[in-house]
Amino acid sequence: MTHMAKRDFDILDNNGTKYLEWRVDARANLKAKGIEHTILVDGNSTPQEQAKAIVFLRHHLHDSLKSEYMFVEDPKELWGNLSQRFESLERIIGPKAQYDWMNIRFQDFTFVSDYDSAILRITSQLRLCGQATTDAAMIEKILSTMHADNEVLQELYRERQYNRYSDLIAILRMTEENMKVMFHNHKKRPAGTSWHKFKRGNTFHKGKGKWRPNFKPQNPNYKGKKNFTPNKGKPNQTTKCFKCGITGHWAKECRTAKHLVDLYVASQMGKGKEVEVNFMEETSPVPCLDVSDYLIDDISNVCGPSA
């Protein structure tokens, strides 16, 4: 069921586990509304102020508590009944808070924020039980429970002589963040490793980071994307397959029958090769002559018949 009015703080459960916190919140809100005197022992209030206070308190109670104190119309009486009902919690929470205060150590926490939350919870419980803790005690609790390896830091913080707990916590948090950055830088590139500039893509970078490509044209004759014709993965119509000699497809896509491919390969064998030709002239044989062939036996054979 939707609540008719928004609550200013958490309601008080019937087990009263957070009664001390509820009491502080309820009293602060009554004071802000100007009706805190309605719950005081010696306070004088009008019936209208009492009605306003009782409505506010009942609006922040559990349903079982509302039923139990249904006929209580005086806010002072309701406040006293709740105190008597849950006053034993102070005797329960007090010793537990004292035990936690005695045993809490700064070195048992990984982060400063975790220790800060725990110590503030303990001191709040002690304060509600009437046992307030000072800033000096909280500062000494941190310095005396540091790890033995932090002896130098402990002495450094003591020399600073902090007077407020919040100042020391702020310095510890800042130191923790600086140590995280230092360890991160050490793991990123351990000591002894050299720094190298490396090339990734077409740009140079000094280590890890987002790669930013360089789209500037490297060719001076580059004329832009508008004159660029991308290759669609299709062969040119003038491209000839070197297996079968047919145009229109590549050799890796050739589907021509094997016997036709063999015929084309056989027809191309010998083409384009230079053939060496030797010219030979046929001559008649030279007769072999001796001295007798030059002697004239009959002069008439030479000069012919006389007249």
C-alpha positions in Angstrom: 0.0 0.0 0.0 1.4 3.4 -0.9 2.2 5.7 2.0 0.2 8.8 2.1 3.2 11.0 3.2 6.9 10.5 2.6 9.0 9.6 5.6 11.9 11.8 6.7 13.9 8.8 8.0 13.7 5.1 8.5 10.9 3.7 10.7 11.5 2.0 14.1 11.2 -1.8 13.9 9.4 -3.7 16.6 12.7 -5.3 17.7 14.3 -1.9 18.2 17.6 -2.7 16.7 18.1 0.8 15.4 16.3 2.6 18.3 19.3 4.8 19.1 19.6 6.1 15.5 15.8 6.5 15.3 15.7 8.5 18.6 18.3 10.9 17.3 16.6 11.4 13.9 13.2 11.8 15.5 14.3 14.4 18.0 16.2 16.4 15.4 13.1 16.5 13.1 10.9 17.6 16.0 13.3 20.3 16.8 13.3 21.4 13.1 9.5 21.6 13.1 9.6 23.7 16.4 7.7 21.1 18.5 10.6 19.4 20.4 9.1 20.7 23.7 6.2 18.2 23.2 8.4 15.3 24.3 10.3 17.0 27.1 9.3 16.4 30.7 8.9 20.0 31.6 7.7 21.1 28.2 4.4 23.0 27.8 2.5 22.4 24.5 -0.8 23.1 23.0 -3.2 20.3 22.0 -2.5 21.2 18.3 1.2 20.8 18.8 0.7 17.5 20.6 -1.4 16.2 17.8 1.1 17.3 15.2 3.9 15.6 17.2 2.0 12.3 17.7 1.1 12.1 14.0 4.8 12.6 13.1 6.1 9.9 15.6 3.5 7.3 14.6 4.2 7.9 11.0 7.8 6.6 11.7 6.8 3.5 13.7 6.3 -0.1 12.6 2.8 -1.3 12.2 3.0 -3.5 15.3 4.2 -0.6 17.4 1.4 1.5 16.1 -1.1 -1.1 17.1 0.4 -1.5 20.6 0.4 2.3 21.3 -2.8 3.0 19.4 -4.6 4.8 22.3 -1.6 6.9 23.3 -2.4 10.5 22.3 0.3 12.3 24.3 3.7 12.5 22.4 5.5 12.8 25.8 3.9 9.5 27.0 4.7 7.7 23.7 8.3 8.9 23.9 8.7 7.6 27.4 7.1 4.2 26.6 9.5 3.7 23.7 12.5 4.6 26.0 11.4 2.1 28.7 10.8 -0.6 26.1 14.2 -0.3 24.4 16.4 1.2 27.1 18.0 -2.2 27.6 19.6 -1.8 24.2 22.1 0.7 25.6 23.3 -2.0 28.0 23.7 -4.4 25.1 25.2 -2.0 22.5 27.5 -0.3 25.0 29.7 -3.3 25.9 29.8 -4.4 22.3 30.9 -1.0 21.1 33.6 -0.9 23.8 34.9 -4.3 22.7 35.0 -3.2 19.1 36.9 0.0 20.0 39.5 -1.9 22.0 40.2 -4.5 19.2 39.9 -2.4 16.0 43.2 -2.0 14.2 44.1 0.1 11.2 46.4 -2.6 9.8 43.5 -5.0 9.5 41.8 -3.0 6.8 42.7 -3.0 3.1 41.4 0.4 2.3 41.3 3.6 4.4 37.6 4.2 3.6 36.7 0.8 5.2 38.5 1.6 8.4 36.9 5.1 8.5 33.4 3.6 8.1 34.0 1.1 10.9 35.5 3.5 13.4 32.8 6.1 12.8 30.1 3.4 13.4 31.8 2.4 16.7 32.2 5.9 18.0 28.6 6.8 17.1 27.4 3.8 19.2 29.6 4.9 22.1 28.3 8.4 21.9 24.7 7.3 21.9 25.5 5.3 25.0 27.0 8.3 26.7 30.6 7.4 26.1 32.0 10.1 23.7 35.4 9.6 22.1 37.8 12.5 21.3 39.7 13.3 18.1 43.0 12.7 19.9 41.9 9.2 20.9 40.9 8.4 17.3 44.2 9.7 15.9 46.2 7.7 18.4 44.1 4.6 17.6 45.3 4.9 13.9 48.9 5.6 14.6 49.3 2.9 17.3 47.7 0.2 15.1 49.6 0.8 11.9 51.6 -2.0 10.4 55.2 -2.4 11.5 56.4 -1.8 7.9 54.9 1.7 8.1 57.2 2.9 10.9 58.5 5.8 8.8 55.0 7.0 7.9 53.9 6.7 11.5 56.7 8.9 12.8 56.0 11.4 9.9 52.4 11.6 10.9 53.2 12.1 14.6 55.6 15.0 13.7 52.7 16.7 11.9 50.8 16.8 15.1 47.3 16.5 13.7 44.5 17.9 16.0 41.5 16.7 14.0 40.7 13.1 13.0 39.3 14.2 9.6 42.6 15.9 8.6 44.6 12.6 9.3 42.0 10.5 7.3 42.3 12.9 4.4 46.1 12.6 4.3 45.8 8.8 4.5 43.4 8.7 1.6 45.6 10.9 -0.5 48.6 8.7 0.3 46.6 5.6 -0.6 45.6 7.0 -4.0 49.2 8.1 -4.8 50.4 4.6 -3.9 47.8 3.1 -6.3 49.1 5.3 -9.1 52.7 4.4 -8.4 52.1 0.7 -8.4 50.0 1.0 -11.6 52.9 2.8 -13.4 55.3 0.2 -12.1 53.3 -2.8 -13.4 52.7 -1.0 -16.7 56.4 -1.0 -17.4 58.7 -2.5 -14.7 62.0 -1.0 -13.9 64.9 -1.9 -16.2 62.7 -2.2 -19.3 63.6 0.3 -22.1 61.1 2.5 -23.8 60.8 1.9 -27.6 58.8 3.8 -30.1 57.0 1.4 -32.4 55.0 1.8 -35.5 51.4 0.7 -35.8 49.7 1.1 -39.1 51.0 4.3 -40.8 51.4 6.3 -37.6 53.9 6.3 -34.8 52.9 6.0 -31.1 54.8 6.1 -27.9 53.2 3.1 -26.2 49.7 1.9 -25.7 46.7 4.0 -26.6 44.0 4.4 -29.1 45.2 4.0 -32.7 44.4 6.9 -34.9 45.0 6.1 -38.6 46.6 8.7 -41.0 44.4 9.2 -44.0 46.7 11.6 -45.8 47.7 10.4 -49.3 51.3 9.2 -49.5 51.4 9.3 -53.3 51.8 12.8 -54.7 49.8 11.8 -57.8 46.9 10.8 -55.7 43.8 12.7 -56.8 41.3 11.8 -54.2 38.6 9.2 -53.7 36.3 10.5 -56.4 38.7 9.3 -59.1 39.2 5.9 -57.5 37.5 2.9 -59.0 37.4 0.1 -56.6 37.9 -3.5 -57.7 34.6 -5.3 -57.4 36.2 -8.7 -57.6 35.2 -9.3 -61.3 37.8 -9.9 -64.1 38.1 -7.5 -67.0 36.5 -8.6 -70.3 39.8 -8.3 -72.0 41.6 -10.5 -69.5 42.5 -13.9 -71.0 42.7 -17.1 -69.0 46.2 -18.5 -69.4 44.8 -22.1 -69.1 42.2 -22.1 -71.9 42.8 -18.7 -73.6 39.1 -17.7 -73.2 38.4 -14.1 -71.9 35.9 -13.2 -69.2 37.3 -15.2 -66.3 40.4 -15.9 -64.3 42.5 -19.1 -64.3 41.4 -20.0 -60.8 37.7 -19.8 -62.0 38.3 -21.8 -65.2 35.7 -24.5 -65.9 36.9 -25.5 -69.4 37.2 -29.2 -70.2 40.6 -30.7 -69.6 41.1 -31.9 -73.2 40.4 -28.4 -74.5 42.9 -27.0 -72.0 45.5 -29.6 -73.2 44.9 -28.6 -76.8 45.3 -24.9 -76.0 48.5 -25.5 -74.1 49.9 -27.7 -76.9 49.1 -25.0 -79.5 50.9 -22.4 -77.4 54.0 -24.4 -77.1 56.8 -23.1 -79.3 55.2 -19.7 -79.8 57.3 -16.7 -79.0 60.6 -18.7 -79.0 63.5 -17.6 -81.3 64.7 -20.3 -83.7 68.4 -20.3 -84.8 68.8 -20.7 -88.6 72.2 -21.5 -90.2 72.5 -20.5 -93.9 74.5 -23.0 -96.1 75.4 -22.4 -99.8 75.8 -25.4 -102.0 79.0 -25.2 -104.3 80.3 -27.5 -107.0 83.3 -29.5 -106.0 86.8 -28.2 -107.1 88.5 -30.7 -109.6 91.9 -32.0 -108.7 94.4 -31.2 -111.5 98.0 -32.2 -112.1 100.8 -31.2 -114.5 99.8 -33.5 -117.3 96.5 -31.7 -117.5 98.3 -28.6 -118.6 100.5 -30.1 -121.4 99.2 -29.7 -125.0 99.7 -32.8 -127.1 98.3 -31.6 -130.4 98.4 -28.0 -131.3 95.6 -28.5 -133.7 93.3 -29.2 -131.0 93.9 -25.8 -129.7 94.0 -23.6 -132.9 91.6 -25.7 -134.9 92.0 -26.9 -138.5 94.1 -24.8 -140.9 92.6 -23.1 -143.9 
